[in-house]
Amino acid sequence: MKWIKHSIGLGFTLLSSQILECVEGMMARQVTYKYKRQTKVINFSFDKYHDVHEAVAAAEGVDISSFLAMEKQLAMSTRDKATLKEYRAKEFQRLGFSDIRFLKDEEKEAK
């Protein structure tokens, strides 16, 4: 393998392999969730989805356009982030989702 030095400013230099590891680390995010009592794991990228809720809904083919419109209206009418978080959690629970979270690296290695 050819090692190429990359200057990234402020006096830091990375080798090609280090950059590759950084990029792979950023793209290798996974989300775990339960949908209708069945645990599932999907790959996740911020390039494709705004948040994990959009990703799990897309993975299950659930249309959340009305949810997103209501969430936007709620965000404009309140400054309380806890209200938005509670609305999101209750609405996704109503749709059949639960335990939506990012999978930690330790959990990935165990599987």
C-alpha positions in Angstrom: 0.0 0.0 0.0 1.3 3.4 -0.9 1.4 5.9 2.0 0.7 9.5 1.1 0.9 12.3 3.6 -2.0 14.8 3.6 -1.6 18.1 5.3 -4.8 19.1 7.0 -3.7 22.5 8.4 -2.5 23.7 11.8 0.6 21.5 11.4 -1.3 18.2 11.4 -0.4 15.5 8.9 -2.4 12.2 8.3 -1.4 9.2 6.4 -3.8 7.8 3.7 -4.7 4.8 6.0 -5.7 7.2 8.8 -7.9 9.2 6.6 -9.6 6.0 5.3 -10.2 4.9 8.9 -11.8 8.3 9.7 -14.1 8.2 6.7 -15.1 4.6 7.3 -15.8 5.5 10.9 -18.1 8.3 9.9 -20.1 6.2 7.4 -20.4 3.1 9.5 -23.2 4.3 11.8 -26.0 1.9 12.5 -29.4 2.4 14.2 -31.3 -0.2 16.2 -35.0 0.0 16.8 -38.1 -2.1 17.4 -40.9 -2.1 14.9 -44.1 -4.0 16.0 -42.1 -5.8 18.7 -39.3 -7.0 16.3 -35.8 -5.7 16.8 -34.1 -4.5 13.6 -30.7 -2.8 12.7 -30.2 -0.6 9.7 -27.3 1.5 8.3 -27.6 5.2 8.7 -26.1 8.2 7.0 -26.7 11.9 7.7 -26.2 12.4 3.9 -29.5 10.6 3.3 -31.7 11.3 6.3 -32.2 14.3 8.6 -32.4 12.1 11.8 -32.8 8.5 12.9 -36.6 8.7 13.0 -36.8 9.5 9.3 -34.4 6.6 8.6 -36.4 4.0 10.5 -39.7 5.2 8.9 -38.2 4.9 5.4 -36.8 1.5 6.2 -40.3 0.3 7.1 -42.0 2.2 4.3 -44.1 4.3 6.7 -45.3 7.7 5.4 -44.4 10.4 7.9 -45.2 13.5 5.8 -48.1 14.5 8.0 -45.9 14.0 11.1 -43.2 16.2 9.7 -45.7 18.9 8.9 -47.1 18.8 12.4 -43.6 18.8 13.9 -42.7 21.8 11.9 -45.8 23.7 13.1 -45.0 22.7 16.7 -41.4 23.9 16.3 -42.6 27.3 15.1 -45.1 27.6 18.0 -42.9 26.6 20.9 -39.3 27.1 22.0 -39.4 24.1 24.4 -37.2 21.3 22.9 -38.7 18.8 25.4 -42.1 19.3 23.9 -40.8 18.4 20.4 -38.9 15.4 21.7 -42.0 14.2 23.6 -44.2 14.7 20.5 -41.7 12.7 18.4 -41.5 9.9 20.9 -45.2 9.5 21.3 -46.0 9.8 17.6 -43.4 7.1 16.7 -44.7 4.9 19.5 -48.2 5.3 18.0 -46.8 4.2 14.6 -45.3 1.0 16.2 -41.7 2.1 16.8 -39.8 1.9 20.0 -36.2 1.9 21.4 -34.8 4.0 18.5 -31.2 4.7 19.1 -27.7 4.6 17.5 -25.8 1.3 17.9 -22.6 1.8 19.9 -19.3 0.4 18.5 -19.1 -2.1 21.4 -22.5 -3.5 20.4 -21.5 -3.8 16.8 -18.5 -5.9 17.6 -20.6 -8.2 19.8 -23.0 -9.1 17.0 
